[in-house]
Amino acid sequence: MSTMILAPSAVSPIYNLIFTLKLFLREARYEFVRLSRTRSFAFSVIGFPVAFYLFFGLIMNRGEHIGSLSVAKYMLAGYAVFGMVGASLFGVGVALASELSAGWLELKRASPMPPLAYLLAKCTSAMAFGVIIVSILTLMSVTIGHVSITLPEYGRLMALTIVGVVPFACMGMALALFIPANAAPGITNMIYLPMSFCGGLWVPIMLLPKFLQHFALVLPTYHLAQLTLGVFGYESSGSTSSHWLGLIGFTLITLGVGAVAFRRHEQNS
């Protein structure tokens, strides 16, 4: 009799874990499908880095080299980061700001789904779009630009894409809690585009003015771009550990800001 009583309690944590995992996977799938069916989002988030890389990385600089550096391969790293950041800021930040304004978050919190699953689903969807964007750019570089990319390089690039989305997803979450929904796309672009240019994503960092090269050191886009260049074997400015520390520090700061803003939002709602 005692065994019959203890058995459910023994399997209960495992059951709860499986149930939570199923909720998270289902929410992540629905979020990805929702964003995929939002044509304005899918076309812009995928289309911008693809079009920019096609014109500035492949057509205008086809076969060009800066010393021993292939411009097409060098700029692949920059536009890959450009795509990751866009998927994160718009897929998490702008979407979350819109849902906060519509009261969707309050409805989600009233459901049995853990709040963390809601945020993780958005982050996972941003990762999926990041992988799609970077895969398309890589395919373009190989087929159109005749860039040589090995399978190990592609594998490391995919792993870095998944990890690299996280800091900017945290940034998007923090922005969503501060800016109104109707201004979210414009304000996000005002941050996204200058941060991309100054971080050396559009133009090789060594071609920027000296003061911008120094300013880039405080930008997360710069650190992620340098890590991406390292995937292709290019020597980056600074050590690999300094770039990882820069991204980790930025992630912790945005998470802290987001946590404070979320508590204030809960108190005011």
Residue pairs with C-beta under 8 A, 6 or more apart in sequence:
20 114
20 117
23 113
23 114
23 117
24 117
24 120
24 121
27 113
27 117
27 118
27 121
28 120
28 121
28 124
28 125
30 121
31 121
31 122
31 124
31 125
32 124
32 125
32 128
32 129
35 41
35 42
35 91
35 95
35 125
35 129
36 42
41 90
41 91
41 95
42 129
44 90
45 83
45 86
45 87
45 90
45 91
45 129
45 133
46 83
46 129
46 132
46 133
46 136
48 82
48 83
48 86
49 79
49 80
49 82
49 83
49 86
49 133
49 137
50 83
50 133
50 136
50 137
50 140
52 79
52 82
52 202
53 75
53 76
53 79
53 137
53 140
53 141
54 140
54 144
56 75
56 202
57 71
57 72
57 75
57 76
57 79
57 141
57 145
58 72
58 140
58 141
58 144
58 145
61 71
61 72
61 75
62 72
62 145
63 72
64 70
64 71
64 72
65 71
66 74
66 204
66 206
69 204
69 234
70 147
71 204
72 141
72 145
72 147
73 141
73 145
73 147
73 148
73 149
73 232
74 204
74 229
74 232
74 234
75 202
75 204
76 137
76 138
76 141
76 145
76 147
76 232
77 225
77 228
77 229
77 231
77 232
77 234
78 200
78 201
78 202
78 204
78 225
78 228
79 137
79 201
79 202
80 133
80 134
80 137
80 138
80 157
80 161
80 228
81 164
81 196
81 199
81 201
81 221
81 224
81 225
81 228
82 196
82 201
82 202
83 130
83 133
83 134
83 137
84 130
84 133
84 134
84 161
84 164
84 165
84 168
84 224
85 168
85 192
85 195
85 196
85 221
85 224
86 133
86 192
87 126
87 127
87 129
87 130
87 133
87 165
88 126
88 130
88 165
88 167
88 168
88 169
88 171
88 172
89 168
89 171
89 172
89 175
89 188
89 191
89 192
90 172
90 185
90 188
91 122
91 125
91 126
91 129
91 169
91 172
92 122
92 123
92 126
92 168
92 169
92 172
92 173
92 176
93 171
93 172
93 173
93 175
93 176
93 184
93 188
94 172
94 176
94 184
94 185
94 188
95 122
95 176
96 105
96 122
96 172
96 173
96 176
96 177
97 175
97 176
97 179
97 180
97 181
97 184
98 181
98 184
99 105
100 176
100 177
100 181
100 265
101 180
101 181
101 182
102 181
105 118
106 269
108 115
108 118
109 115
119 173
122 169
122 173
123 165
123 166
123 169
126 165
126 168
126 169
126 172
127 161
127 162
127 165
130 161
130 162
130 164
130 165
131 158
131 161
131 162
134 157
134 158
134 161
135 158
138 149
138 154
138 157
141 147
141 149
142 148
142 149
149 232
153 231
153 232
153 233
156 231
157 228
157 231
160 224
160 227
160 228
160 231
164 224
164 227
164 228
164 247
166 251
167 220
167 224
167 247
167 250
167 251
167 254
168 220
170 251
170 254
170 255
170 258
171 220
171 250
171 254
172 188
173 254
173 258
174 254
174 255
174 257
174 258
174 261
175 184
175 187
175 188
175 191
176 184
177 258
177 261
177 262
177 265
178 261
179 187
179 188
195 219
195 220
195 221
196 202
196 221
197 203
198 208
198 212
198 215
198 216
198 219
198 221
198 222
199 205
199 216
199 219
199 220
199 221
199 222
199 224
199 225
200 208
200 216
200 221
200 222
200 225
201 221
201 225
205 213
205 216
205 222
205 225
205 237
206 213
208 216
216 222
217 238
220 246
220 247
220 250
223 242
223 243
223 244
223 246
223 247
223 250
224 243
224 247
226 236
226 237
226 238
226 243
227 236
227 240
227 243
227 244
227 247
229 236
230 236
230 240
236 243
